[in-house]
Amino acid sequence: MIQILFENNDILAVNKPEGLASIPEGEKGKDCLLSLLAPLSPGRLYVVHRLDKETSGIIIFAKNVAAHSYLNDQFSQRNVRKTYVALTHGVIEESSGIIDKPLRQFGSGRMGVDPQRGKPCITEFRVEERLRAYTLVQVHPITGRRHQIRVHLYSIGHPIVGDLRYGDRGVQRQFPRLMLHAQAITFRLPTGEQVTLEASTPQSFLAIVESVRRT
């Protein structure tokens, strides 16, 4: 059951579980978030942004062409404030910081830092809690590149826990999920009203945080 966070005539916002693709992947007929939501909306849903399959949290869809265009403009002009929570390997010493490293796609869909050929990419972070060998951080991606938060944290030596693509796969396989959750988003509705929507942190995420607190 997909949790609906907000709905009106223009948008639909839901809390996506981890392990579910936002839109159809290569395998025909396989469920994705968009296909599961289709029966709940009488009209077409328009994709505004996406979350990685492994990431949980808030995602919004437009319900008409005008709303789609209005929301797209906000994303492209960086007028949308996105808040994520992540658990990283290692203890981050800085209380906050900005990661400003250009990214580009390499082979097999993997993203990486490339100062010469990469596209501008900025991520802000703030430490929420330091654990013995991990750090819980709040993250704000200023730009919206693919795998941005994952690659940026990996690039400073603190890969996200459970990330099989970025980090030591042997270590990462010990965790049942990617520890990245899209917690909140602030944007304007087509009416001009600014709203902040929040998605509760899933138990699968909280359980891992509690387990590493005890180590």
Phi and psi in degrees as a GROMACS rama.xvg file:
@    title "Ramachandran Plot"
@    xaxis  label "Phi"
@    yaxis  label "Psi"
@TYPE xy
-85.6748  128.078  ILE-2
-79.2704  120.343  GLN-3
-86.55  126.01  ILE-4
-96.3315  -32.3429  LEU-5
-162.129  142.085  PHE-6
-153.673  135.12  GLU-7
-143.519  -160.621  ASN-8
-72.5006  -13.2557  ASN-9
-109.267  -35.6031  ASP-10
-136.051  160.211  ILE-11
-133.043  123.883  LEU-12
-118.952  132.532  ALA-13
-135.12  165.695  VAL-14
-102.205  102.1  ASN-15
-77.2009  131.105  LYS-16
-76.0229  155.592  PRO-17
-67.628  152.227  GLU-18
87.5066  1.69214  GLY-19
-117.479  123.921  LEU-20
-67.1264  146.642  ALA-21
-70.0395  -41.9595  SER-22
-131.229  169.201  ILE-23
-55.854  139.019  PRO-24
-100.047  -163.204  GLU-25
-67.7781  -33.4039  GLY-26
-76.9681  113.824  GLU-27
-65.8894  136.549  LYS-28
85.7211  -4.8722  GLY-29
-79.9534  138.134  LYS-30
-62.2407  143.851  ASP-31
-139.577  172.525  CYS-32
-59.4052  -44.0706  LEU-33
-61.2503  -42.5961  LEU-34
-69.6352  -33.5255  SER-35
-72.0276  -28.5532  LEU-36
-84.1716  -22.3505  LEU-37
-51.8164  -45.8194  ALA-38
-66.5681  -17.1453  PRO-39
-87.3053  -12.2445  LEU-40
-120.97  126.221  SER-41
-65.4118  -25.9357  PRO-42
-112.851  -171.126  GLY-43
-74.4128  145.124  ARG-44
-103.99  135.462  LEU-45
-107.668  132.248  TYR-46
-75.6955  125.015  VAL-47
-102.346  -45.1963  VAL-48
-151.402  175.832  HIS-49
-136.189  161.01  ARG-50
-118.876  145.618  LEU-51
-56.6233  149.544  ASP-52
-53.0715  -38.6711  LYS-53
-79.603  -11.5532  GLU-54
-94.3704  138.361  THR-55
-100.017  167.536  SER-56
124.437  -167.177  GLY-57
-75.9969  136.11  ILE-58
-145.421  141.931  ILE-59
-119.069  146.615  ILE-60
-123.792  148.366  PHE-61
-90.4401  151.751  ALA-62
-109.489  0.649546  LYS-63
-157.018  167.025  ASN-64
-63.2319  -41.9235  VAL-65
-63.9502  -44.1021  ALA-66
-65.7003  -38.3445  ALA-67
-59.8655  -46.5882  HIS-68
-64.7163  -41.557  SER-69
-63.457  -44.2166  TYR-70
-70.8305  -40.0514  LEU-71
-58.2656  -40.3827  ASN-72
-61.5686  -40.3385  ASP-73
-65.1129  -40.9919  GLN-74
-66.9273  -44.7775  PHE-75
-67.2684  -30.1291  SER-76
-91.321  5.14863  GLN-77
60.8698  38.2282  ARG-78
-98.6042  11.026  ASN-79
-107.002  129.143  VAL-80
-100.864  114.804  ARG-81
-110.224  135.084  LYS-82
-121.684  126.089  THR-83
-119.131  157.695  TYR-84
-121.283  137.791  VAL-85
-139.846  149.92  ALA-86
-110.778  121.873  LEU-87
-110.311  158.399  THR-88
-75.0647  143.356  HIS-89
82.4884  161.712  GLY-90
-97.6307  118.34  VAL-91
-80.9712  120.626  ILE-92
-76.4228  -38.0562  GLU-93
-69.7773  142.164  GLU-94
-74.3163  -25.6313  SER-95
-158.956  168.422  SER-96
-175.811  170.975  GLY-97
-125.692  126.793  ILE-98
-102.908  114.803  ILE-99
-120.176  88.2772  ASP-100
-137.891  123.319  LYS-101
-64.2545  142.278  PRO-102
-122.946  150.337  LEU-103
-146.844  164.825  ARG-104
-86.1702  135.014  GLN-105
-106.03  -152.702  PHE-106
-73.6033  155.079  GLY-107
56.8931  31.3496  SER-108
78.1293  2.61083  GLY-109
-79.0143  135.137  ARG-110
-98.5054  154.641  MET-111
-157.032  164.027  GLY-112
-75.8508  132.319  VAL-113
-146.839  98.3145  ASP-114
-60.6358  -27.5287  PRO-115
-87.5543  -45.8055  GLN-116
-109.911  -5.07167  ARG-117
-77.8419  162.092  GLY-118
-91.7474  146.304  LYS-119
-52.9933  139.623  PRO-120
-153.956  124.424  CYS-121
-131.82  133.389  ILE-122
-132.793  130.156  THR-123
-99.8156  145.967  GLU-124
-142.545  155.609  PHE-125
-141.059  131.914  ARG-126
-72.7982  128.933  VAL-127
-97.0922  -40.4254  GLU-128
-158.867  134.473  GLU-129
-101.629  127.559  ARG-130
-108.072  -178.603  LEU-131
-59.1988  -44.264  ARG-132
-132.352  16.9159  ALA-133
-142.666  165.915  TYR-134
-137.956  131.637  THR-135
-94.6155  121.876  LEU-136
-126.799  150.35  VAL-137
-99.6542  134.821  GLN-138
-128.398  138.283  VAL-139
-125  105.148  HIS-140
-77.0702  121.524  PRO-141
-79.5357  -40.9583  ILE-142
-97.5798  179.688  THR-143
-132.932  50.8655  GLY-144
-77.6257  157.4  ARG-145
-60.6397  132.738  ARG-146
58.0164  21.6517  HIS-147
-54.2996  -53.985  GLN-148
-63.2915  -42.1285  ILE-149
-61.2499  -46.5204  ARG-150
-70.9502  -41.8013  VAL-151
-63.1469  -44.74  HIS-152
-66.9697  -37.9537  LEU-153
-61.772  -37.738  TYR-154
-68.9592  -21.4228  SER-155
-100.503  13.7028  ILE-156
87.1731  15.6322  GLY-157
-133.033  70.4526  HIS-158
-61.4777  151.673  PRO-159
-70.903  136.701  ILE-160
-57.9005  133.606  VAL-161
82.656  8.11534  GLY-162
-87.1592  103.478  ASP-163
-73.5354  -16.3104  LEU-164
-90.8317  -33.1516  ARG-165
-125.834  104.2  TYR-166
133.71  178.224  GLY-167
-71.7413  110.96  ASP-168
-61.4854  -34.5524  ARG-169
-62.0415  -40.9015  GLY-170
-73.0399  -44.4913  VAL-171
-64.9478  -29.5997  GLN-172
-66.154  -14.6195  ARG-173
-74.1467  -10.2396  GLN-174
-113.03  137.145  PHE-175
-77.0591  -9.61454  PRO-176
-154.116  163.14  ARG-177
-75.1581  127.613  LEU-178
-89.6201  63.5682  MET-179
-136.89  126.036  LEU-180
-134.651  127.32  HIS-181
-79.3623  102.611  ALA-182
-85.7661  -38.0755  GLN-183
-154.749  159.309  ALA-184
-147.324  135.039  ILE-185
-117.952  127.147  THR-186
-158.834  178.849  PHE-187
-107.767  136.097  ARG-188
-71.7226  161.595  LEU-189
-56.468  -19.2842  PRO-190
-75.1879  -12.0328  THR-191
97.9659  -11.0338  GLY-192
-72.943  132.005  GLU-193
-85.899  134.04  GLN-194
-132.567  152.184  VAL-195
-121.512  121.57  THR-196
-109.607  142.833  LEU-197
-126.897  145.437  GLU-198
-117.862  122.69  ALA-199
-61.255  145.148  SER-200
-70.6483  127.301  THR-201
-68.7225  155.252  PRO-202
-60.1931  -33.096  GLN-203
-60.7488  -33.7283  SER-204
-75.99  -48.9363  PHE-205
-61.5188  -36.6802  LEU-206
-63.1858  -39.3208  ALA-207
-69.836  -40.503  ILE-208
-58.1439  -45.6223  VAL-209
-64.3048  -37.7121  GLU-210
-66.2963  -38.8744  SER-211
-77.7619  -22.4407  VAL-212
-63.7259  -31.197  ARG-213
-84.7818  -8.84537  ARG-214
